Amino acid sequence: MSNQKKRNFQIEAFKHRVVVDPKYAERTWKIIEHAIHEIYNHNASGLSFEELYRNAYNMVLHKFGDKLYSGLVTTMSAHLKEISKSIQVAQGALFLEELNRKWNDHNKALQMIRDILMYMDRTYIPNTRKTPVHELGLNLWRDYIIHSGKIQSRLLSTLLELVHKERTGEVIDRGLMRNIIKMLMDLGSSVYQEDFEKPFLEVSAEFYKVESQKFIECCDCGDYLKKAEIRLNEEIERVAHYLDVKSEAKITNVVEKEMIANHMTRLVQMENSGLVNMLLNDKYEDLGKMYNLFKRVPNGLSMIRDVMTSHLRETGRQLVTDVESSKDPVEFVQRLLDERDKYDKIICQAFSNSKTFQNALNSSFEYFINLNSRSPEFISLFVDDKLRKGLKGVTEEDVEIILDKVMMLFRYLREKDVFEKYYKQHLAKRLLLGKTVCDDAERSLIVKLKTECGYQFTSKLEGMFTDMKTSEDTMQGFYANHPELADGPTLVVQVLTTGSWPTQPTITCNLPTEMATLCEKFRSHYLGTHTGRRLSWQTNMGTADIKATFGKGQKHELNVSTYQMCVLMLFNNSDMLSYKEIEQATEIPTSDLKRCLQSMACVKGKNVLRKEPMSKDIGTDDAFFVNDKFTSKFYKVKIGTVVAQKESEPEKLETRQRVEEDRKPQIEAAVVRIMKSRRVLDHNNVIAEVTKQLQSRFLANPTEIKKRIESLIEREFLERDSADRKVYRYLA
Amino acid sequence: MPPRASKRKSVPPNSSTVTSSDGRSVSNKAKTKGMEKIDRLFNTYANSSLGMIDPEGIEALCADLGVDYTDVRILMLAWKLKSEKQGYFTREEWQTGLKALGVDSLSKLKKALPELEKEVEKPSNYEDFYTYAFRYCLTEEKQKSVDIESICELLNLVLGVQFRPQVDSLVEYLKIQNDYKVINADQWINFLRFCKEISFPDLRNYDANQAWPLILDNFVEWMREKQS
């Protein structure tokens, strides 16, 4: 097929002119107009769709689109005017029904009309940019019906009245409402908003304003919240049933504002039923309601949080400054733990475990725990009590739980170094007197402290445990090497590394001869294997078990302190001893001696000694005898174990002084560290950095830091900058 | 040891009959002559065995100058001489100092004192003089601080004229406080700064958060308590 001249195919339009009958347009229009009438009169069944479509098509084709369109507008408008009248005369409840019915009719008619005029819709209308048929139908409906003077306001007030009825508990025709609302929505979002939604929101606001005022006057907080919640849910349900889904947020905002936001303060502060009352009485349900409702309004949760915080701080402050509860440290700490548990539960159950609430809880505890400067000591005493006896019969998991709770309190302490000091003291007593009930629990707590505070905090504590273990081994070695001593009194020595244990003054006393020689043997044995070390006997910390036979032959085993042992052994050689003789022979310091004698002569059930005169206090002229009439139900009698006590005032001052002394080198080290790395730094920044560095151990006092800086300047570690005296320089 | 010659006698004012020449316009010959005079003056007061003027000599000098031994002008003189050891002037110090003053006789020295005062009070010199005053009190080797009593006297002497109210209050405070038994150089220099910078007695612009020494923080607190 090559070389053939291509012939282009062409399709040509009709060349002949169709004769247009001038009356053609009018005639055709009339047919369609008639059809429209019939449609509106529910008489559409007799019409031929094909014929009507063709007629409409032809009109458009022959350029009579304008006539068709304007005719449509006129006809439809006329019908709608009629419809409008019929709706207007409807009475009462029939109004809406009539409206609804006519709307449905109109839609059906519109659809048919649109189908008939589809060609116009698709060609004429886009070309002329006129409104499409369907939309036109809606707009006309809107203009002639909805916005007609007689209908517009009546429609709105009817709708609002129905809503109001429903709010007051009556049942309404929800289906009808839904249809009417849907009609408004179909007419365009601005119709829905202007003709219904806006007024609806205004009226609702007014309604809830009144209602909330009524409720708040007569209800208590819990009831009010319940009612508010019910109303809120009602509105949400209403929207779901017959309003535009976009209205939900708007109406809930109205309810939230009127019922909650406007009355927030009053609710929270209601006497006998407000937030504080709920907290005190663990009203989880009410608290939960409050939380969920207040969550919806701005500042709602922060208000709850603030009230909770200030209440908690006040309660806590009273707790820790209460003189009564300070008398029993274990009780003191237990009450703190209970308070924390209580609020933990509240936050978990009612406040959906919110982190911000947890933080508020923590900061409150941190605030008031540190109001009592003895908190570190008391917490250590609490732990001491538990580790001594309180954990018998408690499962391992429960032990962990208790210790974890204690750790939580520990974290709140600002003066962690004070806690360390006390803990060391108490631990030392526990270890040396063999008072630990549960070794695992002890270790577990050390591990927790290490995780929290680092290796340095616990290295000495761990050293104490190591010493105990090593001493056991040493004793075994000692007796293995000296089998001849197996028959004599049994010696148990704990060798303590000085740095790890709390510092004690080394005061010795005169031991009975048998013990003295035994101790010497031990010393030589020990120093034989550990040259270069120095041993000092701490006679104020030891114990002894001695067998005693009394006047009527009654035998008892007495568990006493070393001092007490020294005193009692003297009576093997004398029947009577005066105070002065005892003092001379034993060389025990006065106050200790008095305490020791008092515990053996003046305490009922432990009076292995008899004193003349029989007064309560020990006088320097008193005389002592063995109490031959001593009786006890038990064979083994424990006299004068020194329990870790709450410190007396002078002891407390001493400990605090030691803590302050220990802090000075720590502050200096921090200053030097910082200055060494920064070289030049101004005063305020030095204070800030030092405080930050020491935060994990204690809260450094700016005045104390200043003192240390001045001391460092004097010792020429630092100097002031010559130009700006607020700036320090590091002197290498 | 040869007996110390009595220096109490006032030296015959032969130096005053020397034609007064003010230091600037002397010829070379006159210069050397001037140095001789300075030397001679030195010898009249010096302890011959020590080779320098000792406290007794200074006392004599003071008497001749008509100035009290404890007068601040002697301290100023020591400063001018850059004297290292309290109570002693070495020959070098004497020579350099008097030359700097432009005097070679006792009467000239006496006349030069008011000018010396003015020179010390110049802002550029004053701080130096003030610091010198403290150092001058460190009589022992390795001594870093001065006792409170002496400090009080020194404050009176050095700052008393210019800052009378501050010195009075400060001295009162130093005497009754117990925190510090001695004052170190850092604290000393800050006393001056305090007087110069802080409005008194209202202490309005004193801020304890600045790096003032703690002793001044305490002083201000004490003052404020007294005032309320």
Interface residues (C-beta under 8 A of the other chain):
Chain A: D682 H683 N684 P702 T703 K706 K707 I709 E710 I713 E714 R720 R725 K726 V727 Y728
Chain B: K144 S145 N184 D186 Q187 N190 R193 N209 Q210 A211 P213 L214 D217
